[in-house]
Amino acid sequence: MATWKTLMLQDSASPLMEQLLFFHDHALLILVLITILVGQMLLSMLFNKW
């Protein structure tokens, strides 16, 4: 059941929805890691003193 200040989605009602939530969590983690990696590369190129 959804409540105020809930950080995640509601509990799943079917096994398919449970797998979809599992995929969502892992895809979001991968996207965050890629974003951090690209940001780090951009900052290193910006502050590179050649």
C-alpha positions as a Markdown table, in Angstrom:
| # | Residue | x | y | z |
|---|---|---|---|---|
| 1 | Met | 0.0 | 0.0 | 0.0 |
| 2 | Ala | 1.3 | 3.4 | -0.9 |
| 3 | Thr | 1.9 | 5.9 | 1.9 |
| 4 | Trp | 3.3 | 9.4 | 2.1 |
| 5 | Lys | 7.1 | 9.8 | 1.5 |
| 6 | Thr | 7.3 | 6.3 | -0.1 |
| 7 | Leu | 10.6 | 6.0 | -2.0 |
| 8 | Met | 9.7 | 2.9 | -4.1 |
| 9 | Leu | 6.8 | 1.7 | -6.0 |
| 10 | Gln | 3.8 | -0.1 | -4.5 |
| 11 | Asp | 4.1 | -3.8 | -3.7 |
| 12 | Ser | 3.4 | -6.0 | -6.7 |
| 13 | Ala | 0.2 | -7.9 | -7.2 |
| 14 | Ser | 1.5 | -10.5 | -9.7 |
| 15 | Pro | 4.7 | -12.3 | -10.4 |
| 16 | Leu | 5.0 | -10.4 | -13.7 |
| 17 | Met | 4.8 | -7.1 | -12.0 |
| 18 | Glu | 7.4 | -8.2 | -9.5 |
| 19 | Gln | 9.8 | -9.0 | -12.3 |
| 20 | Leu | 9.1 | -5.7 | -13.9 |
| 21 | Leu | 9.9 | -3.9 | -10.7 |
| 22 | Phe | 13.1 | -5.9 | -10.4 |
| 23 | Phe | 14.0 | -4.9 | -13.9 |
| 24 | His | 13.2 | -1.2 | -13.2 |
| 25 | Asp | 15.4 | -1.1 | -10.1 |
| 26 | His | 18.4 | -2.6 | -11.9 |
| 27 | Ala | 17.9 | -0.5 | -15.1 |
| 28 | Leu | 17.8 | 2.6 | -12.9 |
| 29 | Leu | 21.0 | 1.6 | -11.1 |
| 30 | Ile | 22.8 | 1.0 | -14.5 |
| 31 | Leu | 21.6 | 4.4 | -15.8 |
| 32 | Val | 22.9 | 6.2 | -12.7 |
| 33 | Leu | 26.3 | 4.5 | -13.0 |
| 34 | Ile | 26.5 | 5.5 | -16.7 |
| 35 | Thr | 25.5 | 9.1 | -15.8 |
| 36 | Ile | 28.2 | 9.3 | -13.1 |
| 37 | Leu | 30.8 | 7.8 | -15.4 |
| 38 | Val | 30.0 | 10.3 | -18.2 |
| 39 | Gly | 30.0 | 13.2 | -15.7 |
| 40 | Gln | 33.4 | 12.1 | -14.4 |
| 41 | Met | 34.8 | 11.9 | -17.9 |
| 42 | Leu | 33.4 | 15.4 | -18.8 |
| 43 | Leu | 34.9 | 16.9 | -15.6 |
| 44 | Ser | 38.2 | 15.3 | -16.2 |
| 45 | Met | 38.3 | 16.7 | -19.8 |
| 46 | Leu | 37.2 | 20.1 | -18.6 |
| 47 | Phe | 39.9 | 20.4 | -15.9 |
| 48 | Asn | 42.7 | 18.7 | -18.0 |
| 49 | Lys | 45.7 | 21.0 | -18.2 |
| 50 | Trp | 47.6 | 20.2 | -21.3 |
